[in-house]
Amino acid sequence: MTHVNDQSAARARLAQLRANLTSVEQRVADACAAAGRARDSVTLVVVTKTYPASDTRLLAGLGVADVAENRDQDAAPKAEECRDLDLRWHFVGQLQTNKVRSVLRYADLVHSVDRIRLVEALSEGVLKAGRPELGCLVQVDLGADSAAAESGHAPGRGGALPEQVPMLAEALAAAPGLRLDGVMAVAPLHGRFAGDPRAAFDRLAEIASRVREAHPAATMVSAGMSGDLEQAIAAGATHVRVGTAVLGARPPLG
């Protein structure tokens, strides 16, 4: 009976994920059409944090190719369990240097590079591991401002100050084993863009344009989540990171 119940639960979860994914795909397609962009100009990255590897497997069966995690302690075992799947793993959380070695075992891209010390640690780790080149994005804190930086406190959701981005981009571009792919940001909770994701993402687009002027291959703009993917796509995002709208409300973290 337990086996039958498990099968029934798995079928129900697959149906739920399929319906949610179809809905999100339609939102992305509609947003692309509204912005006059081709649907294939935007990559959907499904954020699977807090959900089990079984969900990742179901998503892969539904055609999802890009998945993201934000905590290595959750991501590492999940990636190992799913190593037979043809997936691109995106690390999108704040990354401490003592976790670099573990993250490099599975991550194809790190979206959250926000300081020189992390650039150095990632480069050193890639070279030591002898693994393929690692794609990296500079995370921009759109909620920070110069006054906050001078006081030693940036109130945003992680990332480098906008004025630090060119320096970090140069460091990434020059670091052995790393590839500068572009920029990433989260709509801020504080500062002048709080509550206005479109304005925040327009600002990110300006920053991304300046990065591309110096590094033409750095074309990725990772922005937008379940609640604001339309605004991100309108502002030029190439990758949207969607979790809740596909997987459902997050269970509490243990």
N, C-alpha and C positions, 0 to 999 in steps of 0.2 A: 504493500500500500504506500509506503514511504517513497518508493521508486516512482510509482505512478504520480504521486503528488508532486515530486520534484520535476518530473517531465511536464506536468501541467503548468507549474510555476514558470518553467523555462519558456514554454510556448507563450504564456501570457506576457512575460517580460520581452520576448522577441517582438510580439505584436505591438507592445507599448513603444519600444524603441523605434520600430519601423514607422509608426504613426508620427512620433515626435520628430524623427529625422526628416520625414517627408515634409512636415510643416516648416521646419527650419530651412530646408532646401528651397522651398517655395518663397520664403521670406528673402533669402539671399538672391534668388533669381529675380524677384520683383524689385528689390533694391538696385540690382545691377541694371535692370531695364530702365528704372526711373532715373538713374545716373547716366544713361547712355553708354553703359559698359557691357562688354561681353561677359556672360556668366563664367567662362573659364578664366577670367582675370582675377577671380577671388577664390581662395582656397579655404574650405571649412576645416578648422582644427577642432576636434571634439575633446573637451577637457574632461577627463575621466577620473579626476581626483575624488577620493573617498569611495569610489565604486569598485567592485571586485573585478578581477581578471575575467570572470565569466561574462560580464557586460562588454568588456573590450573585445572578447571573441565574437559575441553576437554582433557588435558594431562592424567588425572586420567582415563578417559574413554579409552585412548589408551594404558593403562597398566603401566603408570609411577607410581612408588610407593614412590620415594624420591624426594622432592623438597626443594630448598634452597632460603633463602632471606638474604639480608645484611643490611636492615634498618628496625628497629622495627616499625617506624611510618607507613611503608607500609605493613610490615608483619603481625602485630597484627590484623588489620581489615580483611585482606585477609584470614588469618588462621581461624578467627571466622566465616567468610562467608562459608568456606569450611570444617567446623568442622564435617560434616556428611560423609566426604570422608575418606577412609582408607589410609592416607598418613603419611610418616615420614617427619617431618619438621626439616631442618638443618639450623642453624643460622651461616652464614659465614662471617659476617662483623665485623668491630671493635665494641666492646661492652663496653659502658660506664656503670658504676655501677648503675647509676640512672635508667637504662633501664632493669635491671636484673629482677625485679618483673614482668614486662610485658612479657619479652621474655620467662620466665619460664611457662607462661600460655599455650604456644603452642609448644615450641621447644623440640624435642627429643634428638638432639645433638647440641652442640656448638663447632664449629671448631676453634674458634679464641681466645682461652685462652692464654694470653700473659704476665700475671703479677700475683703476689701473691694476691694483693688486689682483683682482679676479682675472683680468686679461693675462697677467703673468702666470698665474696658477693654472689656468686652462691651457695655455700654450705649453707650459712645462709638462702638464699631465698628458696631453696628446702625444708629445714627442716620446715620453717615457713608455706610453702604452703602445706606440707604433700603430695606432689606429688611423682610419681615414680622417681627412680634414674635417674640422668641426665648424658648422655654420653658426654665426653669432650675430645677435642684434643688440644695439645699444638701447637700453631701456631709459626712457625720458620721463622725469617726474614733472608732469604738467601742472601739478598743484603747488610746486615750489616757486619761490621767487628769490631775488638777490638778497633781500633783507633777511629772509629766513636762513639763507646760506651763510650770511655773515654772522648770524647769531648761533650758528652751529646746529640749527634745527630745520630740517626740511619736512613739512607736515604732510606730504603727499603719500602715495601708495607705493613707494619704492622708485628707484631710478636715479639717474644723474640729472643735475640741473641742465637746462637747455644750453647754457653757455659752455658747459663741459663736454657737450656731445662731439664737437669737431676733434678735440683732443683724444677722446676715447675711440672715435672712428679711426683716426690715424694710427693709434696704438694697435687696434684690432687688425687693420689692414697690413700692418708691418709684422705682426706676431707669427712666428713659424707655427704651422699646424692649424691656424685659425683662418676663417674666411668671413669677412665683413659682408653680411647679407642685407643690412638695413637697420630700421629702428622699430621700437615697440613702445606702447604706452597704454595706460588704463585711464579711463575718464576719471578725473580727480574728484575727491570729496571736499577739498578745501581750495582756497584761492579764487582767482577771478573767473575760472572756468567751471567752478562747482555748479552742478545742475544744468550745465549747457554742454552736453557731449559733442554736439556738432562744432561749436566754437573750439573746443579742446582738440578735436581731431583735425580741424583746419590748421590749427597751430602746429600739430604734429606733421601735417603735410608740408608746411613751410620748412620745418627742420629737416624732414626727409629730403626735400628738394635740394637743400644746401649740401647735405651729405652726398647726394648723387652727383652734384657738380664736381666734387673732389674725387668721388669713387663711383663711376658710372654703373658698375655691376651691383651696387648695393640698392637693389630695387624693392626689397621687401618692406612693407609697412604693416606691422601687426597691431591691429586695433579693433575694438568692438567686441562685445560679449552678448549674452542673451538679451539684455535690455536695450542695447544701443547699437546693434550691428548695422541697422539701416543708416544711421548717421555716419558710422565709420566708413561704410561703402561709398556713401555720397561724397565723403572727403578724400577718397582714394585708397582706402585700405586694400591691401592685397591678400591679407590673411585675417580671418575673424576667429576668435577663440570662444566657442560656445559650449557650455556645460549644462546648466540647469534646464534650458529649453529642450535639450535632447534626452538627458538622463533623469530629469525630475529634480525636485527639491533635495538639497543636500542633507544627508543624515548628519547628526552632530559628530564632531571630531572626537575621537577617543583620547 
